[in-house]
Structures are given as structure tokens and as C-alpha cells.
């Protein structure tokens, strides 16, 4: 508990020895800095708890490759709650695990030395609760495959998650080939709509556009989450506000703020302002000419109330 792990190939490594399962490893409020693996638990390392921890690679991103914050294999009992991860290429990679709880995590896998990133990726898991997680993969230089929250198994509860994948490569999100699973009240978004692979728990089928994917659910959406930055998945935009569903046993968010009766999606509970707007992009003019110029900007409503007009001020410096 309350420990700091700096550098090294493994900050923590445990695995099965002579057929006997290792059991009971708790990492509470720990910091993992600059390692290749943060927590590595391979082949029946049971009852693993990682909670309130941070994972970051501020200086070793290139020297130790992409890196995994958490790697789990064949774990019986896996809890990953209220953690924040930045700079690694892999957030959580989990295979063959059962009795899994992944909730209230903030994951921003934006290692600029790589071309791909995983938020939460899981294979062949069972009895898994993947709830209230925020994933922000935001780097157009990522030309490889990027995964928001993605995988398969059985009896998966997949609700109240948010994933933004603003990359140029393939973008994967959703649950597939899973039996007895629940999937809804999720948000997935990207400013670029090419190379989409959006799964909706129907075999290995996927959608290649947001509108078709959203139409398969009653309460999911594709709207800008309004993340603070590429490394901070806190949000203050209205699109996630009270768009979730209350889930028994989860009473607060990543920061310890109580969840209301109708919660927000993602790891961060918040109350947006009533009226707020801002310029997102300045489209034209690209260069000013000595003539009449059309001004085009994109404005986003960050508040709760609908807006019927917004006043935008601008100026173009120089002598043109």
C-alpha cells in the first residue's frame, strides 16, 4: 500500500509456481513510474486488487517501448478500480480471467513513440463488470489499430463507459461473441469516422458508422465527451451528464464524488454549467485576402440549456 515503483522492466511480477496459485495481492494508492510493466500477474494469480493507483511513463516511453500498465492472465478474482493511467500504450490487458471488476478508471494511453494504443482490452473473460470507465485515445499520428474498451467473454456487464478514439488508424470498441452479457448506456466518439469497427455483441459482426451502432441500443450515443485534455479524461461537457444508469454497489466516482440517482457516464461525476459555449475549431479563412472573407467556426455547447444563438468575436493580426 501507498508505495512508489520507479523504472524496471517489471514493477510487480507474479505467476503460477509448481501448479500452486498465488493469491491475494493488493496495490492500493500506489504510483508506477517509467516501468515496462506496472502490474504483471500471469497464470492463476488470484484475488488481485489494484485501486487508487497511477501509472505514468514520463521519461521512459521510448527506451522501454510501449508498455503495459496492467497485464493479467487466467486470474480468478481481478479488481481494477479508481486508477489513472497515462503515457503507456496498453492500459489494461486481460485474458482468461473470471470474477472481474473494472470500474471508475481514467485511461489515456497516448505514448507518442508508438502508433497504436489500448484502453481496456479483454479476451475470454467471464462474470465481468466493466462499468463507469473513461478512455481517451487522442493522437492522429496513431496509424495502427487502437482499442477503446473491447473484447469478448461471457456474463459481461458493459455499461456507463466512455471512449474517445481520435486516431487515423483502425478504431475498435465494444463487446463481441459474448453470451449472457449486458451492453448499453455507453458513449463512443471520434472526430474521424474512417476505419471504424464498432461491435454490438452479435457474434463477430461490427458497424462501420456511429449512427448504425447507436441505433442498436436504447441508451447509448456517439457525442463528444468533452475531455479536459489528451492526458486527463475528466470532463465538463453536458453530453455525458445524467446519461448513465444507476448500478448497485457503485456509489461514487473516481474522485470519490457520490453518484446521484441518475449518474453521468464515465469515471467522473460532474454538474455542467447551465449556459456555456466555446469555439472548437476555426475553419476559415485560412489566410486573409484583401477582399470580403467568409468566417466559419465550429461552436460547441458545453452547458445544459439549449442555445439558439452565440456571439463569437475574432480578429486577424497583421497588416493584411
C-alpha positions in Angstrom: 0.0 0.0 0.0 1.0 3.7 -0.6 4.2 2.7 -2.4 6.1 4.1 -5.4 7.6 1.8 -8.1 10.1 3.6 -10.3 11.6 2.2 -13.6 12.5 -1.5 -14.1 11.1 -4.0 -16.6 8.5 -5.2 -14.0 7.3 -3.1 -11.1 5.5 -6.2 -9.8 5.6 -9.7 -11.4 3.8 -12.8 -10.1 3.0 -16.1 -11.8 2.0 -19.7 -11.0 4.7 -21.8 -9.5 4.6 -25.7 -9.5 0.8 -25.6 -10.1 0.0 -23.6 -6.9 -1.9 -20.4 -7.3 -0.6 -17.3 -5.8 -3.5 -15.5 -4.0 -4.1 -12.1 -2.5 -2.1 -9.2 -3.9 -3.3 -5.7 -3.1 -2.0 -2.5 -4.6 -3.7 0.5 -3.0 -2.8 4.1 -3.7 0.5 3.2 -5.4 2.4 5.1 -8.1 4.0 3.2 -11.0 6.5 5.3 -12.9 8.5 4.5 -16.1 8.4 0.7 -16.0 7.6 -1.5 -19.0 5.0 -3.5 -16.9 3.3 -1.9 -14.0 1.5 -5.0 -12.6 2.1 -8.3 -14.3 0.1 -11.3 -13.0 0.3 -14.4 -15.1 -1.4 -17.8 -14.9 -3.7 -18.1 -11.9 -2.7 -15.2 -9.7 -5.9 -14.9 -7.9 -7.7 -12.1 -5.9 -5.6 -9.3 -7.4 -6.7 -5.8 -6.3 -5.4 -2.6 -8.0 -7.1 0.5 -6.6 -6.4 4.2 -6.4 -3.1 3.8 -8.3 -1.4 5.9 -11.0 0.6 4.7 -14.0 2.8 7.0 -15.9 5.8 6.9 -18.2 7.1 10.5 -18.4 10.7 9.7 -19.4 11.0 6.0 -20.5 8.3 6.0 -23.2 10.8 5.3 -26.0 13.5 3.4 -24.1 11.2 0.7 -22.8 8.8 0.6 -25.7 5.1 0.7 -25.4 4.5 -0.9 -22.0 1.5 -2.4 -20.1 0.0 -0.7 -17.1 -1.7 -4.0 -16.0 -1.3 -7.4 -17.6 -3.4 -10.3 -16.3 -3.8 -13.9 -17.4 -6.0 -16.6 -16.0 -6.8 -14.6 -12.9 -9.7 -15.7 -10.6 -10.7 -12.5 -8.9 -9.5 -9.3 -10.5 -10.4 -5.8 -9.3 -9.1 -2.7 -11.1 -10.9 0.4 -9.7 -10.3 4.1 -9.5 -7.0 4.1 -11.2 -5.5 6.6 -13.7 -3.1 5.7 -16.5 -1.2 7.9 -18.9 1.6 7.5 -21.4 1.6 3.7 -21.6 0.4 2.1 -24.9 -1.6 -0.5 -23.1 -4.0 0.3 -20.2 -5.4 -3.0 -19.1 -4.8 -6.2 -21.0 -6.8 -9.2 -19.5 -7.1 -12.7 -20.8 -8.9 -15.8 -19.4 -9.9 -14.1 -16.2 -13.1 -14.6 -14.2 -14.9 -12.6 -11.4 -13.6 -9.4 -12.9 -14.4 -5.8 -11.7 -13.1 -2.9 -13.8 -14.8 0.4 -12.7 -14.2 4.1 -12.4 -10.9 4.2 -14.2 -9.4 7.0 -16.2 -7.2 5.8 -19.1 -5.3 7.9 -21.6 -2.8 5.6 -23.5 -1.0 8.3 -25.5 2.6 7.1 -25.8 3.7 9.3 -28.7 6.6 6.9 -29.5 4.1 4.3 -30.7 1.5 4.1 -33.5 -1.3 2.2 -31.6 -2.9 2.1 -28.2 -5.2 0.0 -26.0 -7.6 1.4 -23.3 -9.1 -1.8 -21.8 -8.8 -5.0 -23.9 -10.1 -8.3 -22.6 -10.3 -11.8 -24.0 -12.3 -14.8 -22.8 -13.3 -13.2 -19.5 -16.3 -14.4 -17.5 -18.5 -12.8 -14.8 -17.0 -9.3 -15.6 -18.3 -5.9 -14.6 -16.8 -3.2 -16.8 -18.5 -0.1 -15.7 -18.0 3.7 -15.5 -14.6 3.8 -17.3 -13.3 6.8 -19.3 -10.8 6.1 -22.1 -9.3 8.9 -24.2 -7.0 7.9 -27.1 -6.3 11.2 -28.9 -3.4 11.3 -31.4 -3.8 11.5 -35.1 -0.3 10.0 -35.6 -1.6 6.7 -34.3 -1.9 4.9 -37.7 -2.1 1.4 -36.2 -5.1 -0.3 -34.5 -6.4 1.4 -31.4 -8.9 -0.1 -28.9 -11.2 1.8 -26.6 -13.0 -0.8 -24.5 -13.0 -4.0 -26.4 -13.2 -7.8 -26.0 -15.3 -10.9 -25.5 -16.4 -13.5 -22.9 -19.5 -14.4 -21.0 -21.7 -12.7 -18.5 -20.2 -9.2 -19.1 -21.9 -6.2 -17.7 -20.7 -3.4 -20.0 -22.4 -0.1 -19.1 -21.7 3.6 -18.4 -18.4 3.6 -20.3 -17.0 6.3 -22.4 -14.3 6.0 -25.2 -12.9 8.7 -27.4 -10.6 7.4 -30.2 -9.3 10.2 -32.3 -6.7 8.4 -34.4 -6.1 7.9 -38.1 -5.9 4.0 -37.9 -8.5 1.4 -37.2 -10.7 2.1 -34.2 -12.2 -0.8 -32.2 -14.8 -0.6 -29.5 -17.4 -2.8 -28.0 -18.2 -6.4 -26.9 -18.4 -9.4 -29.3 -19.0 -13.1 -29.2 -20.3 -12.8 -25.6 -23.2 -14.8 -24.1 -25.4 -13.6 -21.2 -24.0 -10.1 -21.4 -25.5 -6.6 -21.0 -24.3 -3.7 -23.1 -25.9 -0.2 -23.1 -25.5 3.3 -21.7 -22.2 3.8 -23.4 -20.6 6.6 -25.4 -18.1 6.2 -28.2 -16.8 9.1 -30.3 -14.2 10.1 -32.8 -13.8 13.2 -35.0 -12.6 10.9 -37.8 -15.1 8.3 -38.9 -12.8 6.2 -41.2 -11.8 2.7 -40.2 -14.4 2.2 -37.5 -15.0 -1.3 -36.0 -17.9 -0.9 -33.6 -19.1 -4.2 -32.0 -22.5 -4.7 -30.5 -22.4 -8.2 -29.1 -23.7 -10.1 -32.1 -21.1 -12.7 -33.0 -18.2 -11.0 -34.7 -20.3 -8.5 -36.6 -19.5 -4.8 -36.4 -20.7 -1.5 -37.7 -18.6 1.0 -39.6 -20.5 4.1 -38.7 -21.7 5.7 -35.5 -25.4 6.2 -36.4 -25.9 2.5 -37.1 -24.2 1.4 -33.9 -26.1 3.9 -31.8 -29.4 2.7 -33.3 -28.9 -0.8 -31.9 -29.2 0.5 -28.4 -31.8 2.3 -26.3 -29.4 4.5 -24.3 -26.0 4.6 -26.0 -24.7 7.6 -28.0 -21.9 9.0 -30.1 -21.2 12.5 -28.8 -18.1 14.4 -27.9 -17.3 13.6 -24.2 -15.6 16.9 -23.7 -12.5 15.5 -22.1 -10.2 18.1 -20.4 -7.1 17.1 -22.4 -5.5 14.1 -24.1 -4.0 13.1 -20.8 -6.9 14.0 -18.5 -10.2 12.1 -19.0 -12.1 14.3 -16.6 -14.9 16.0 -18.4 -17.1 19.1 -18.0 -19.3 18.9 -21.1 -23.0 18.3 -21.0 -23.1 15.3 -23.3 -22.4 12.7 -20.6 -24.4 14.4 -17.8 -27.1 12.1 -16.4 -26.8 9.8 -19.4 -25.9 6.8 -17.3 -27.9 4.3 -15.3 -27.6 3.6 -11.5 -25.7 0.4 -10.8 -26.0 -1.4 -7.4 -22.8 -1.3 -5.4 -21.1 1.6 -7.2 -21.9 4.7 -5.1 -19.2 7.2 -6.1 -16.8 8.1 -8.9 -13.1 8.2 -9.5 -12.7 11.2 -7.3 -14.9 9.9 -4.5 -17.9 12.1 -5.5 -21.2 10.5 -4.8 -23.2 9.2 -7.8 -26.7 10.6 -8.0 -29.8 8.6 -8.7 -29.3 9.3 -12.4 -25.5 9.3 -12.8 -23.2 10.5 -15.6 -21.4 8.1 -17.9 -17.7 7.7 -17.4 -15.4 7.8 -14.4 -16.1 11.4 -13.5 -19.4 12.6 -11.9 -20.0 16.3 -12.5 -22.5 19.1 -12.9 -22.0 21.2 -16.1 -23.0 24.9 -16.2 -26.4 25.9 -17.3 -25.1 28.1 -20.1 -21.7 27.7 -21.6 -20.3 27.6 -25.2 -16.9 27.8 -26.9 -15.2 27.7 -30.2 -13.9 24.3 -31.1 -12.3 24.9 -34.5 -11.6 27.9 -36.7 -12.2 26.6 -40.2 -11.8 29.7 -42.4 -10.3 31.9 -43.6 -7.0 30.1 -43.7 -5.3 33.2 -44.9 -6.7 36.7 -45.1 -7.1 38.4 -48.5 -7.8 42.0 -49.4 -11.5 41.2 -50.1 -14.7 40.1 -48.3 -13.9 36.9 -46.4 -16.3 34.2 -45.1 -15.8 33.4 -41.4 -16.5 29.8 -40.4 -16.1 28.4 -36.9 -17.5 25.4 -35.1 -19.1 26.1 -31.7 -19.8 23.5 -29.0 -22.5 23.8 -26.3 -20.9 22.8 -23.0 -23.9 23.7 -20.9 -27.2 22.0 -20.0 -29.5 24.5 -21.7 -30.1 24.6 -25.4 -28.6 27.6 -27.2 -30.3 29.5 -30.0 -27.5 32.0 -30.6 -23.9 32.5 -29.7 -21.8 35.7 -30.2 -18.3 35.0 -31.5 -15.6 37.7 -31.5 -12.5 37.3 -33.7 -9.6 39.3 -35.0 -6.8 38.7 -37.6 -3.5 40.1 -36.5 -1.2 41.6 -39.1 -1.3 44.2 -41.9 -3.4 42.2 -44.4 
